[in-house]
Amino acid sequence: MAMRLLSPSTPPPHFPSPGPKPPTSAAAALSASSSYFSLRLRRARAAAAAGAAAAGGPERDGGRFEREAMGGAFDRGLAEIAKKVPLFEPATDGELAAAAGERPLLINLELWLYRVKVHTRKFEFPEAEKLLDKCISFWPEDGRPYVALGKLYSKQSRYDKARAVYERGCQATQGENPYIWQCWAVLESKGGNIRRARELFDAATVADAKHIAAWHGWAILEIKQGNIKKARNLLGKALKYCGGNEYIYQTLALLEAKAERFEQARTLFQQATQSNPKSCASWLAWAQVEMRAGNNTMARKLFEKSVQASPKNRFSWHVWALFEANEGNIDKARKLLKIGHAVNPRDPVILQSLALLEYNYSSANVARVLFRKASQIDPRHQPVWIAWGWMEWKEGNARTARALYQRALSVNSTNECAARCLQAWGVLEQRAGNYTAARRLLRSSLSINSQSEVTWMTWAALEEEQGDPVRAEEIRNLYFQQRIEVVDDASWVMGFLDIIDPALDSVKKLLNLDQPSGQVRQDTVKSTTQRSPPTARISAAEESSEPSATGVTSSLSSNDADNSSSEATETQGSDFNLDGFIKKRLGLDPAELDAVLEGSDPRGVVSERRKRRLPRKPLPLLPIP
């Protein structure tokens, strides 16, 4: 903009000469504390006149300035001076940020975090890491980039870098962000550093006493360590500081169910579902408790509630299918697994269970096709390789089974899945007569998980088979000596339910804390003496497949009754229209489930499913005024 001169009687304004430039850091600090608009210098000269001429109109201020300057020599001199004087103009936001080194607008942080999620879903980890580093450089006080970057490193098994990121985030936020403490504690808990995990959970609760995920995660840690009384105390504090929460209710209910106090468990589940009727996890956990109590009719209704609460939840379809398979409703179980696969085409666990079901009631070739597809979807999912190897061993293909077990161990040789794999491989070598290799594999399994009763008893049976009952008895005694007893006190129940009023990590092993973590109790123990029956085939890896399936009994029922009669029995106590539900809520045609299953490319299956969605209604036309 141009500057209009004052009248000749008024002296021209005095512009202070620009002083020496301050240092870059001082300038940045000054601009950061000032407003977004600053003043910058630019010489006007003929730019204003040229711009006005190009606009095609009269020269506004510049034209008037020229006409007034022609009045006399004094005005002409003033005009020459004014042309050389720098004028003030506000700088734009982009120029200000570039010149002063300021951060972008806060909306860019949200956009970049969203792009990080997209890159992570596509397994584009380097691009996501670059964006997160950029977020941390501009917003070091925000805890979300640290949490996302730590989880990104954990997915890549770069645990040292994840720890370093969490530590840097705690320092940058001055220890006031509970999310970073809680994620760091979960990382240490998974790594087996229990003492450090307790300290970090404590720090998270100190940073924010209302951070319910920290209380719940700490309670789950104590449950896994067998400290039930400590876990109840932590859950009670969560209720005190955070109020009603369905996950706290659910965990307490599962503890009651484990202690076989089913009435208290039902009361807690009712409070959990009242807190959040759309909580699929609460309905699902309640259904599994009713299964354990033998109330199958109620369990089926709760499974229906769980799929209605979350129609695309893979755990609901998976566990419901296992329940129907245990009840002998094989066609219903197969249909539920196909629906779960159509909704979640990139989930290998559903295909794994379907493969074991087909192996049990169809043929091994169909199961191999499904196992191969599941392994292509997620090559790092160990239970798929373990279950596939178990099936090949049952079919007499010991060499193929060894190769599949070795492939599972190549993914991770130190976790609990590796312990189950080593135990199953040890049984294979025992049956093949390689007793030295079998002992070595069983020892390796126990070095990872020393609480597996199945592995200890398998080793004892091996020694008895070799004619050494003394050694077998020593092994049994050693197991009972090192076993961790979980003692639960029921005295807390009196009066505690009266004050209960409010983060599902998962339904992970809360119902099976006293169960062995071996591959399958019925299958592997019997395999030391005889070949397991066909009805136990689906149990090969269900316990190790997903946390949601651990509460379900691991083997199919041996009832081979006619499928039509079993379906008639199943439909007597339920008026739930499954076909109508999936048509209305999921846009799936029951007749096309087999075609969806035969799709080789999971991404192609997703795109075809999206094409079958109902078209959107056109927006109503607004009346023209």
ZAMARGU-4260 file (C-alpha; in steps of 0.2 Angstrom, whole numbers, plus 5000, padded with zeros to 4 digits):
<rodrens>
0) 5000/5000/5000 | 5006/5018/4997 | 5008/5032/5009 | 4999/5048/5007 | 5009/5064/5010
5) 5003/5076/5022 | 5001/5095/5018 | 5016/5106/5015 | 5013/5115/5031 | 5015/5099/5041
10) 5033/5092/5043 | 5036/5075/5036 | 5035/5061/5048 | 5051/5055/5055 | 5055/5036/5052
15) 5069/5029/5064 | 5083/5022/5055 | 5084/5003/5056 | 5097/4997/5069 | 5108/4982/5070
20) 5099/4966/5068 | 5097/4956/5083 | 5103/4938/5084 | 5093/4924/5076 | 5087/4916/5092
25) 5082/4933/5100 | 5073/4938/5084 | 5064/4921/5085 | 5059/4923/5103 | 5053/4941/5100
30) 5042/4936/5085 | 5035/4921/5095 | 5030/4932/5109 | 5023/4945/5098 | 5007/4945/5088
35) 5006/4935/5072 | 5007/4951/5061 | 5024/4960/5061 | 5030/4975/5051 | 5042/4972/5037
40) 5051/4985/5026 | 5050/4986/5008 | 5054/5000/4996 | 5039/5007/4987 | 5046/5017/4972
45) 5037/5014/4956 | 5028/4998/4961 | 5013/5006/4968 | 5011/5017/4952 | 5014/5002/4941
50) 5001/4991/4950 | 4988/5005/4949 | 4991/5007/4930 | 4990/4988/4927 | 4973/4988/4937
55) 4966/5000/4924 | 4959/5013/4936 | 4965/5030/4942 | 4981/5030/4952 | 4974/5031/4970
60) 4987/5037/4982 | 5001/5037/4970 | 4991/5047/4957 | 4986/5060/4970 | 5004/5061/4977
65) 5010/5065/4959 | 4997/5078/4956 | 5000/5086/4972 | 5019/5086/4970 | 5018/5095/4954
70) 5012/5111/4963 | 5029/5117/4967 | 5047/5114/4970 | 5045/5111/4988 | 5032/5097/4985
75) 5043/5090/4971 | 5057/5088/4983 | 5046/5080/4996 | 5040/5068/4982 | 5058/5062/4979
80) 5061/5060/4997 | 5045/5050/5000 | 5049/5038/4985 | 5065/5033/4994 | 5057/5031/5011
85) 5053/5013/5016 | 5035/5009/5020 | 5027/4997/5032 | 5017/4982/5027 | 5011/4967/5037
90) 5019/4950/5033 | 5009/4934/5030 | 5009/4919/5041 | 5020/4909/5030 | 5033/4922/5028
95) 5033/4925/5047 | 5035/4906/5051 | 5049/4905/5038 | 5058/4920/5044 | 5057/4918/5062
100) 5057/4898/5063 | 5040/4897/5071 | 5030/4881/5071 | 5015/4878/5058 | 4997/4879/5063
105) 4991/4866/5076 | 4980/4859/5063 | 4995/4852/5054 | 4999/4841/5070 | 4982/4833/5068
110) 4984/4830/5050 | 5001/4823/5051 | 4995/4811/5065 | 4981/4805/5054 | 4993/4802/5040
115) 5004/4792/5052 | 4989/4781/5055 | 4986/4778/5037 | 5005/4774/5034 | 5005/4762/5048
120) 4990/4753/5042 | 4999/4751/5025 | 5015/4745/5034 | 5024/4761/5027 | 5034/4763/5043
125) 5048/4774/5036 | 5036/4787/5030 | 5026/4786/5047 | 5043/4788/5057 | 5048/4804/5047
130) 5031/4812/5050 | 5032/4808/5069 | 5050/4815/5070 | 5043/4831/5061 | 5029/4832/5074
135) 5041/4830/5089 | 5052/4844/5082 | 5038/4856/5080 | 5028/4851/5096 | 5040/4843/5108
140) 5027/4846/5123 | 5014/4836/5115 | 5014/4818/5121 | 5004/4810/5106 | 5019/4809/5094
145) 5030/4800/5107 | 5016/4787/5110 | 5013/4784/5092 | 5032/4783/5088 | 5035/4771/5103
150) 5021/4760/5097 | 5028/4760/5079 | 5045/4755/5085 | 5037/4741/5096 | 5028/4734/5080
155) 5045/4733/5072 | 5052/4724/5087 | 5064/4739/5090 | 5061/4739/5109 | 5077/4749/5113
160) 5072/4763/5102 | 5054/4763/5109 | 5061/4765/5127 | 5072/4779/5121 | 5057/4788/5113
165) 5046/4786/5129 | 5060/4792/5140 | 5063/4807/5129 | 5044/4810/5129 | 5043/4810/5148
170) 5057/4822/5149 | 5050/4834/5136 | 5033/4834/5145 | 5041/4835/5162 | 5033/4819/5168
175) 5015/4826/5167 | 5009/4815/5153 | 5001/4798/5159 | 4999/4791/5142 | 5018/4790/5139
180) 5021/4782/5156 | 5007/4769/5153 | 5014/4764/5136 | 5031/4763/5143 | 5025/4752/5157
185) 5016/4740/5145 | 5031/4739/5135 | 5042/4734/5150 | 5028/4722/5155 | 5028/4713/5139
190) 5047/4712/5140 | 5046/4703/5157 | 5053/4718/5167 | 5040/4717/5180 | 5048/4728/5193
195) 5051/4742/5181 | 5033/4740/5174 | 5026/4743/5192 | 5036/4759/5194 | 5030/4766/5177
200) 5012/4762/5181 | 5014/4770/5198 | 5022/4785/5189 | 5007/4786/5177 | 4994/4786/5191
205) 5004/4800/5200 | 5004/4810/5184 | 4985/4808/5183 | 4975/4799/5196 | 4960/4798/5183
210) 4970/4789/5170 | 4960/4773/5170 | 4971/4764/5158 | 4985/4765/5170 | 4975/4757/5184
215) 4968/4744/5173 | 4985/4739/5165 | 4993/4738/5182 | 4979/4727/5189 | 4981/4715/5174
220) 4999/4715/5177 | 4996/4709/5195 | 4983/4696/5190 | 4996/4688/5178 | 5009/4688/5193
225) 4996/4680/5204 | 4993/4695/5215 | 4974/4694/5215 | 4972/4704/5231 | 4983/4718/5225
230) 4974/4718/5208 | 4957/4720/5217 | 4964/4735/5227 | 4970/4743/5211 | 4953/4741/5203
235) 4945/4748/5218 | 4956/4763/5217 | 4951/4765/5198 | 4933/4765/5203 | 4936/4778/5217
240) 4946/4790/5206 | 4938/4787/5189 | 4920/4782/5192 | 4910/4769/5182 | 4919/4760/5168
245) 4914/4745/5159 | 4932/4738/5158 | 4934/4739/5177 | 4918/4730/5179 | 4922/4717/5167
250) 4939/4713/5174 | 4931/4711/5192 | 4918/4700/5185 | 4930/4689/5176 | 4940/4687/5193
255) 4923/4682/5201 | 4920/4670/5187 | 4937/4662/5189 | 4934/4660/5208 | 4917/4652/5203
260) 4907/4665/5211 | 4895/4667/5196 | 4881/4677/5204 | 4893/4691/5209 | 4900/4690/5191
265) 4883/4692/5183 | 4880/4707/5194 | 4896/4715/5188 | 4893/4711/5170 | 4876/4719/5172
270) 4884/4735/5178 | 4897/4734/5164 | 4884/4733/5150 | 4873/4746/5158 | 4889/4758/5158
275) 4891/4755/5140 | 4877/4744/5130 | 4888/4745/5115 | 4903/4737/5123 | 4905/4721/5113
280) 4919/4715/5125 | 4908/4715/5140 | 4894/4705/5131 | 4907/4693/5124 | 4916/4690/5141
285) 4899/4688/5149 | 4894/4675/5136 | 4910/4665/5140 | 4906/4665/5158 | 4889/4658/5155
290) 4897/4645/5144 | 4908/4640/5159 | 4893/4639/5170 | 4884/4628/5158 | 4871/4640/5154
295) 4872/4638/5135 | 4855/4646/5131 | 4860/4662/5140 | 4877/4661/5132 | 4869/4661/5114
300) 4858/4676/5118 | 4874/4685/5124 | 4883/4681/5108 | 4869/4688/5098 | 4870/4704/5109
305) 4889/4705/5106 | 4887/4705/5087 | 4873/4717/5087 | 4883/4729/5098 | 4898/4728/5086
310) 4894/4719/5069 | 4912/4720/5063 | 4921/4714/5078 | 4931/4698/5073 | 4931/4691/5091
315) 4912/4690/5092 | 4910/4680/5076 | 4926/4669/5081 | 4921/4665/5098 | 4903/4662/5094
320) 4908/4650/5080 | 4919/4640/5092 | 4904/4639/5104 | 4893/4632/5091 | 4906/4620/5086
325) 4908/4614/5104 | 4889/4612/5104 | 4889/4601/5088 | 4882/4614/5076 | 4895/4612/5063
330) 4886/4621/5049 | 4881/4636/5060 | 4900/4637/5066 | 4906/4636/5048 | 4894/4650/5043
335) 4899/4661/5057 | 4917/4659/5053 | 4913/4664/5035 | 4904/4679/5040 | 4919/4684/5051
340) 4931/4682/5037 | 4920/4692/5025 | 4919/4706/5038 | 4938/4705/5042 | 4947/4698/5027
345) 4964/4702/5033 | 4962/4692/5050 | 4972/4676/5049 | 4964/4669/5065 | 4947/4666/5058
350) 4954/4657/5043 | 4965/4647/5055 | 4950/4641/5065 | 4940/4638/5049 | 4954/4627/5042
355) 4954/4616/5058 | 4936/4615/5057 | 4937/4609/5039 | 4951/4597/5043 | 4940/4589/5057
360) 4924/4588/5046 | 4929/4590/5028 | 4946/4586/5022 | 4964/4590/5024 | 4966/4597/5007
365) 4953/4611/5010 | 4962/4614/5027 | 4978/4616/5018 | 4971/4629/5006 | 4964/4639/5021
370) 4981/4638/5030 | 4990/4644/5015 | 4979/4659/5013 | 4980/4663/5032 | 4999/4662/5031
375) 4999/4674/5016 | 4989/4687/5025 | 5000/4688/5040 | 5017/4678/5038 | 5022/4683/5056
380) 5007/4675/5065 | 5014/4660/5073 | 4999/4651/5078 | 4994/4648/5060 | 5011/4639/5057
385) 5009/4629/5073 | 4992/4623/5069 | 4997/4619/5051 | 5012/4609/5057 | 5001/4600/5070
390) 4989/4595/5056 | 5003/4589/5045 | 5009/4578/5059 | 4992/4571/5061 | 4992/4567/5043
395) 5009/4558/5045 | 5019/4571/5036 | 5033/4573/5049 | 5045/4582/5038 | 5033/4595/5033
400) 5027/4597/5051 | 5046/4600/5056 | 5048/4613/5042 | 5032/4622/5048 | 5037/4622/5066
405) 5054/4629/5061 | 5045/4643/5051 | 5035/4647/5067 | 5051/4648/5078 | 5059/4659/5065
410) 5046/4673/5068 | 5050/4673/5087 | 5059/4660/5098 | 5056/4668/5115 | 5038/4671/5117
415) 5024/4660/5123 | 5019/4654/5106 | 5037/4648/5104 | 5035/4638/5120 | 5019/4629/5113
420) 5028/4626/5096 | 5043/4618/5105 | 5032/4607/5116 | 5022/4601/5100 | 5038/4598/5091
425) 5045/4588/5106 | 5029/4577/5105 | 5032/4574/5087 | 5050/4569/5090 | 5044/4557/5104
430) 5032/4549/5093 | 5046/4547/5080 | 5057/4539/5092 | 5070/4553/5093 | 5070/4554/5112
435) 5086/4564/5114 | 5079/4578/5103 | 5062/4577/5112 | 5070/4580/5129 | 5080/4595/5122
440) 5064/4602/5114 | 5054/4600/5130 | 5068/4608/5141 | 5068/4623/5129 | 5049/4625/5130
445) 5050/4625/5149 | 5064/4638/5149 | 5052/4650/5141 | 5037/4645/5151 | 5040/4635/5167
450) 5022/4635/5172 | 5015/4624/5158 | 5008/4608/5166 | 5006/4600/5149 | 5025/4601/5145
455) 5030/4594/5162 | 5018/4580/5161 | 5023/4576/5144 | 5041/4575/5149 | 5036/4564/5164
460) 5026/4552/5152 | 5042/4552/5141 | 5053/4546/5155 | 5040/4533/5160 | 5039/4527/5142
465) 5058/4524/5143 | 5057/4514/5158 | 5063/4527/5171 | 5048/4529/5183 | 5060/4537/5196
470) 5065/4551/5184 | 5047/4554/5180 | 5042/4556/5198 | 5056/4568/5200 | 5050/4578/5186
475) 5032/4579/5193 | 5039/4584/5210 | 5049/4598/5202 | 5034/4604/5193 | 5024/4605/5210
480) 5038/4613/5219 | 5041/4628/5206 | 5022/4630/5202 | 5015/4647/5207 | 5000/4646/5217
485) 4986/4659/5214 | 4977/4662/5230 | 4961/4671/5230 | 4952/4678/5245 | 4933/4679/5245
490) 4932/4691/5260 | 4933/4706/5250 | 4916/4703/5242 | 4907/4707/5258 | 4903/4726/5256
495) 4914/4729/5241 | 4900/4727/5228 | 4890/4741/5237 | 4904/4754/5233 | 4908/4748/5215
500) 4903/4761/5203 | 4915/4761/5187 | 4954/4747/5149 | 4950/4731/5143 | 4967/4726/5138
505) 4958/4710/5132 | 4949/4695/5139 | 4966/4688/5140 | 4968/4673/5150 | 4958/4679/5165
510) 4947/4664/5164 | 4961/4652/5161 | 4974/4659/5174 | 4974/4642/5183 | 4975/4632/5166
515) 4991/4627/5158 | 4997/4637/5144 | 5003/4623/5133 | 4996/4619/5116 | 4981/4609/5120
520) 4978/4599/5136 | 4968/4585/5129 | 4978/4583/5113 | 4996/4584/5118 | 4995/4574/5134
525) 4986/4560/5125 | 4998/4561/5111 | 5012/4554/5121 | 5003/4537/5122 | 4990/4537/5108
530) 4985/4547/5093 | 4972/4560/5097 | 4954/4557/5091 | 4948/4567/5076 | 4936/4577/5087
535) 4950/4586/5095 | 4958/4593/5079 | 4952/4611/5080 | 4961/4613/5097 | 4978/4613/5090
540) 4981/4632/5091 | 4965/4640/5097 | 4972/4643/5114 | 4987/4652/5106 | 4977/4661/5092
545) 4970/4676/5100 | 4966/4683/5117 | 4947/4683/5114 | 4947/4664/5111 | 4956/4659/5127
550) 4941/4658/5137 | 4932/4646/5126 | 4935/4627/5128 | 4949/4622/5116 | 4942/4606/5108
555) 4926/4602/5098 | 4913/4592/5106 | 4914/4573/5101 | 4895/4574/5097 | 4893/4569/5078
560) 4875/4570/5078 | 4866/4576/5062 | 4868/4594/5058 | 4850/4597/5054 | 4844/4591/5071
565) 4857/4601/5079 | 4852/4617/5070 | 4834/4613/5075 | 4839/4612/5093 | 4849/4629/5091
570) 4835/4638/5084 | 4822/4633/5097 | 4828/4646/5110 | 4832/4660/5099 | 4823/4672/5087
575) 4838/4680/5080 | 4838/4681/5061 | 4856/4680/5056 | 4853/4681/5038 | 4842/4696/5039
580) 4855/4704/5051 | 4870/4702/5040 | 4860/4709/5025 | 4854/4724/5034 | 4869/4729/5044
585) 4884/4722/5034 | 4877/4721/5016 | 4882/4703/5014 | 4872/4690/5004 | 4872/4673/5014
590) 4873/4664/4997 | 4889/4673/4992 | 4899/4669/5008 | 4908/4655/4999 | 4912/4666/4984
595) 4920/4679/4996 | 4930/4665/5005 | 4937/4659/4988 | 4944/4676/4984 | 4963/4675/4984
600) 4967/4693/4986 | 4961/4700/5003 | 4961/4718/4996 | 4951/4712/4982 | 4938/4705/4994
605) 4937/4721/5003 | 4934/4731/4987 | 4921/4719/4981 | 4912/4720/4998 | 4912/4739/4997
610) 4905/4738/4979 | 4890/4729/4986 | 4886/4742/4999 | 4869/4751/4997 | 4870/4767/4987
615) 4869/4783/4997 | 4853/4793/4995 | 4855/4809/4985 | 4854/4825/4995 | 4838/4834/4995
620) 4837/4849/4983 | 4835/4866/4992 | 4821/4877/4986 | 4827/4891/4975 | 4823/4908/4982
</rodrens>
